[in-house]
Amino acid sequence: MLIGYARTSTEDQEAGLEAQIRDLKAAGVEEENIYFEKLSSVDADRPKLKEAIKFMRKGDTLVVAKLDRLARSVSNYAEIEKELAKKGVALRVLNLGVDTSTPTGRLIHNTLIGIAQFEREMMLERQREGVAKAKREGKYMGRKPTARAKANEVKALAAEGLGAVEIAERLNIGRVSVWRILNGKDEDKMQERVEAWENRA
């Protein structure tokens, strides 16, 4: 089954939403199987997208007109695709020719994931360089314990059935921090291991 998803940022962009729905229908998505919402791309909570993914079953395909209607960034796209893959659901992005049910589509998808990984590695490298410079200049104060301060919120959301990725996005903290809180890991020891890894030769 083909399930469509469309999103526009504000209610003033009706034409954009209508164009997306038109493209989804042209791709074979039935009107009753199209989920749409009017939310900013920076809004972490997109209920209609979550509803669409929850509804889908193995063998289904999620269809979107454009990548920026689905994800906030390439890394966010990678997370969504990973969630779909766990359910055995394919993803089709019409304007990019991505269709993870086909070899060519998977090639394009893997290229996007490669870009996301490259961006992540470059960011970490710049972060390590910045930390090293700050330490040399005596300005390094370490990270603020934002995740630890949100431990009760993390546990409450987990009790409601939310997954680590969703909790992390909602509270604006890292997934590792969520995992650490839920599994009772010692934060100081974990941070020591992270810093040792970042400062390795």
N, C-alpha and C positions, 0 to 999 in steps of 0.2 A: 504494500500500500504506500502511496505517496502522501506525505504530510507536509504542508507548506507552512512557512513562518515568515511574517513580514513585520517590519517595525519602522515607525517614523518618530522623529524627535519631539515634535509638538503638534498640536491640533491644527496649526496653520499649514501643515504640509500634507493636506488631504490628497493632492495630486500625486505626490510621491508614493503615498501608500496605495493609491488606486493603480499606479503603474506597476508596483511590485505584485499586487494581486493579479493584475492582468497577465504579467509574465509567468506567474506560478500556474495560472489556469492554462496558458499556452503550452506549458511544459507537461500538462496532463494531470495536474492536481485538481481534485474535485473541490468546489467552493466550500462544502461543509467540512472539508479537511484542512482548511487554512486557518491558522492561528495568527492573530495580529494584535499589536499593542502600540500605544503612543507614549514612548519613554525616551529619555536621553540615553545616549550610548554609555555614559558614565554611571548610569543607575545599575547597581549590582543586582538588584532584585527585579528580575524580569519574569513575572508569574506566568504569562502566556507561553513563553519559551519552555519553562519548566513543565508546564502542563502538557505541552506537545511532546516533549521527550518522555515524560512519564507514561503517556498514552501509547507510545510506539512499542511495537513488538519486533522480535527477530525477523529479519527479512524486509522490514519497512525501509523507506528512504526519506530523510528530512531534506526538503528542497527550499532554498532561499535564492532570491534574485541576485543579491550582492553580498560579499563577505562582510562589509561594514554594517550591514543590517543585522547580522548574526552575532558578531564578536566585536569587542572593544579594541582588540589588538591581535597580533599574530599568535602570541602566547595564549591569549584567552581562547582563540580559535582552536589551538592545539588541545586545550583542556576540554572543550566541548566535544571535539571529535573523539577524544579518548573515551569520554562518557558514552557517546553513541556506540563506539566500537565494542564496549563492554556488553551492550545490549544486543549486539549483532545487527546494528542499524547502520545503513550507509548514509553518506552526506553528499548532496549535490549543490554546488554553487554555480548558478547559471552564467554569470558574467565572466567567470574564470575558467569555465569548462572543467571544474573539479567534480568528479563523481567517483567516490571511493569504492564503488562496486565494479569499476573498470580498471584495467592496468594503467592506461594513460592518466586517468583521474587520480589514481594512487600516486603516480609519479609526481604530478603537480602538487598533490597534498604533501608528499614527503619533502619536496623542495621548500614549501612554506614552513614545515616543521624544522627543516635545517636552518632556515633564516632565523626562526625564533630561538633555536639553540645557540646560534652564532651571536645574536643580540644579547642573550643571557650571559654567555661567556665574556663578551666584551664589557658588559656592565660589571661583572664580578672582578674583572681585571682592573678596571678603573677604580672600583671600590677598594681593592687591596692596595693599589698605589696611593689612594687618598688616605687610607688608614696608616700606611707606612710613613707617609709624609707628616701626618698629624702627630704620630708617635715621636718622630725625630724632632719635631718642634715643640714637643711637650703639651700638645693641645688635645690629645686623644682622651676622650672621657668614656668611651665605650657606648654601647647601645642603651637607650632608655628601656626599662623593663615594661614596655607597653603590653606585651602578650601576657605576662604574669599578672598584670593588673586586671586583665579581662578574663581571668581563669573561671570565675563564677558564671560569666556570660557564656563562655565556651561550653561549660558543662550543662548549662540550662538549654542551650540550643541543641546540643547532642542528645539530651533527654527527649527533645521534641522530634528526634529522628533525622536531623540534618546531618549531612556528610561533612567531612573535613574541608573539602574544597569550598562548599557553600558557606560554612562557618567562617573560614578564613576571609572570603570575599566580603561577607556581611560585617565583620568586625575589623576589616582592614589589617589583618595580621597574617603571618606566614603559615602555610600548611604544616610545616615542621613544628611550629609553636603549638598549633592545635593538637597535633599528635602527641607532643611532649606532655601537654596538660592532661589529655585524656588517658594517657598511659602512665602518668605519675613519674615521668622521668625527671631526674635532677637537672635543673636548668643550668646551673653553674658548670657542671661537668660536661654537659652537652655543648655549652658555649666554648669551653676550653678546647674540645675536640674540633669544633668548627674553626676556631682561630688558628689552631695548630695546622689544620688542613690548608687554610688560606695563606699561611705564612711559610708553607713548605718550599723547599728550594726548587 
